[in-house]
Structures are given as C-alpha cells and as structure tokens.
Amino acid sequence: MKILAILGSPRKGNSEILLNEALKLCDKNLHEINILNPCQLNISGCTACDGCKETGYCIIQDDMERVYPLLKDSQRIIIASPIFFFGIPAQFKLLIDRCQCLWYEKYVLKKTKSSSNKRKALLMLVGGMKKGEIGITCAEATLKAFLRTIDVKEHKTLAYLGYDEPGAILKNKSVIDEIRDAIKELLQND
C-alpha cells in the first residue's frame, strides 16, 4: 500500500512526534511510505491565474511537480499538523492552495479517474490552546476540503489541545494507544 505522510509543522515538535509514532506502526516491508514536509519544499503560492483551468495542470514550475503524483497515487494519507491561529501553518496551506489545478481537473474538467481502492486519511492536529475546539474545527475544515479535492472520502481526526511546548504531547499517556488504534483502522483494506 502506498502511504503519504505529510508533516505540516515548520519546527521540530509535537506534530513531528505524532507523525513519527504513526509511521513506526506502518510496516515498511509491506508499505511504500513517502514523507512530505511542505516547510522544506520550494512551493510558490497559487496566484489564481487560471492557467490550470483548461488543462488541470498548474503552470508554476516548482516542487509541487513531484507532490501531485504522490497526492494522486497514495492509498492512505497521514497528516500531522499544528494549529496556528485556528488554521494550519502557511507553508502547508501553500501546498493545499496549489491543488486548485486538481480541483479544476476533478470538478470542472471531469478528468479524475475514480480510484478502485478506497482511499483514507488520518489527521492528527495539535494546538497550544487549552480549551475550545474552534482551532480544530477550522483546521479540519480546510483539510477536509483538501481531501475531497484529492479524492479521499474517508478520514479520522485525532485532536490534542493544550500542548504548546515541543515534546509536551508525550505527557499524555493515551496518545500512543490512540495512534495505534487509528493506524490499525487506517491500514485495513476495505
């Protein structure tokens, strides 16, 4: 199974810990795992130029050229991201915004082929705010729109609030068990 892991964080911290724990549970002998960190990629912002409107291909030449095939071909997607001001970090949002060409391809040009395998995703969101779920709700809404655009219809969200300092998530002893259960569910063939 092809698994795409996306780390949305610009720093080493709780999101990276969550992603690493999830990937430890994925047998590398059984799965092809690709890891993307948008913060380390050269991705320009979408300029809404409509250059992709007729073709479904973005006219901007940068690291997204190697990201698009991974988004299209992966059967499972694992995303770990912090919540910044109720949303995802800007570097990760650049990647998502550049999927406008995939939106045109799917909804306007009707070129998207339905994948025979049911694609699923696991979202792991962590934020420093201690109460309220608006940050999770806003970040998850963005990620749900992204997943719909890349034809991932099913996802599960694990959300953790009150973890700001790097490594603080490890104080929550149930995190590893929750990730283990979520990965087991994610990797099931439907």
N, C-alpha and C positions, 0 to 999 in steps of 0.2 A: 504494500500500500504506500502511496506517495503522501508524505506528510509535510506540510509547510508550517514552520514555526516563525511567528513574527514577534519581535521584541519592540514595543513601542516607546521604550524609555531612552532618553538621552544620557542617563547616568547608570552606574552600577548600583543596583538597589533591590527593592522588594519585587519589582516586576521581573527582573532577571532571575531572582531566586525562584519565583513561581514557575517561570518557564523552564529553568534547569531541572527543577523537581519533576515537572511533567515529562520532559524529554528522557529523564532517567528511566521512566516507566515504559518507554517505547523501545521495543527490541530492535536494535539497529541491524540485526541479521534478517529480520522479517520486513522491515520498512525502509524506504528511501526517505531520508529526512533532510530537508533544506531549511536553513535558518536565515532569516532576513532581519537586519536591523536598519530600518529606514534612516536612522540618525547617522549611519556610516555610509550611506549611499549619496550619490550626486543626483538629486531629483529636483527639477525645477517645478515651480507651481504651475497649475493649469491657468492659462491666460484667457480661457473662454473664447478662443479664436475661431472655433467651429471647424478647424482643419480636419477633424475626425468625423464630421457629420455625414459625409458621403461615403466614407470607406470603413469607419470603425477603427482606424489606426491613428494614433497620436502622431503629429508631425514633429514633436520635440524629440530630439535625439539625446538621450542620457541614460542613466542606469535603469530606468523603467523598462527599457527594451528587454532586459533579462528578467524583470519582475513579472511582466504579463504572462509568459508561458507558465511560470510557477503558479500564478493565480488561477489559470485555466485548467492546469493538469493535476493539481493536488486533489486528492480524495478526502483528506482531512486537513483542517487548519486549526492551529493552536495560536491564540493571540494573548500576549501578556502586556498590559499597559497600565501606566499610572494615570490618574485623573488629575488634570491641571485645569483649574478654573471651570470645573464641571464638564470638561471635554478631554479629548486625547491630545497628546503633545503635537505641536505644529509639524514636526518632521514626519510623523506618521500620517497626519492629516494631508500633507502634500501627496503622499503615495495614494491615499484614497481619492483625493480630488482628481488625480491624473487618471483615474479609472472612468472618467467621463466618456472616453472612447469606447470602453466596454459597455457603458450604458447605451450609447448610440447603437453599437453593434447588436445588443440584445433587444432593446425596446423600439428602436426606430427602423433599423435595417433588417431586423428579424433574422440575423445570421447565426445566432448562438445555437450550437448543437446541444440538445439535451444529453447530459451525461448519463450513461447507463448505470453507473454506480451512484448510490445515494451519497451525496457529499454532506459532511457535517463539520461543525466547528465547536471549539471550546474557547470561551472568552474568560480571561482572568483579569479582573480590574482591581486596582488597589489605590486607595487615596488617604490623604492625611486628615481629611475632615472627620470629626468624631461622631457626628450624628446627621441624620437626614440622608435621603437617598437620591437627591436631585443630581448629584455628580454622576452617580452610577446610571441613572435614567438617561441623562443627556449623552454620556459617552456610549452607552449601549445602543441608543437610537442611531447614532452615527454609524456604529459598527454593524447594526442590523441592515441599514440601507446599503452599506458596502457589501455585505454578504449576499444580499438579494441580487445585487448587480453582477456579482461573480458566480451566481447560480448555486449558492449554498443556502438551502432552505431550512435546515435544522441546526440549532445551536443551543448550548447550555452556557450559563453565565455563573461564574464564581466571583463574588464581590467581597472585598475586605476594606473596611473603613477604620480610621484611627491609626494607620501605620505610615508615618512620615519619614522617620529616620531609616537609612539603609540597614537592612537586617532585622528591623523591628517585627516583620511578619513571622519570623521564626519563634517569637514568643507565643504565638497561637499554635498550640499543640495539635489542634484538629485539622490544620491546613493540609498536612501531608496525606492524611486519610481522605479528605475531601478531594484532593487532586487525584489520588489513586483511584477512587470510585469514578470520578469524571473521565479519566483516561480509559479505564476499562470500558465504560459506556461508549466513549468516542470511537474506540477501535473495533467495536463489534460490527460485524458485517450484517447489514440489513437485507 
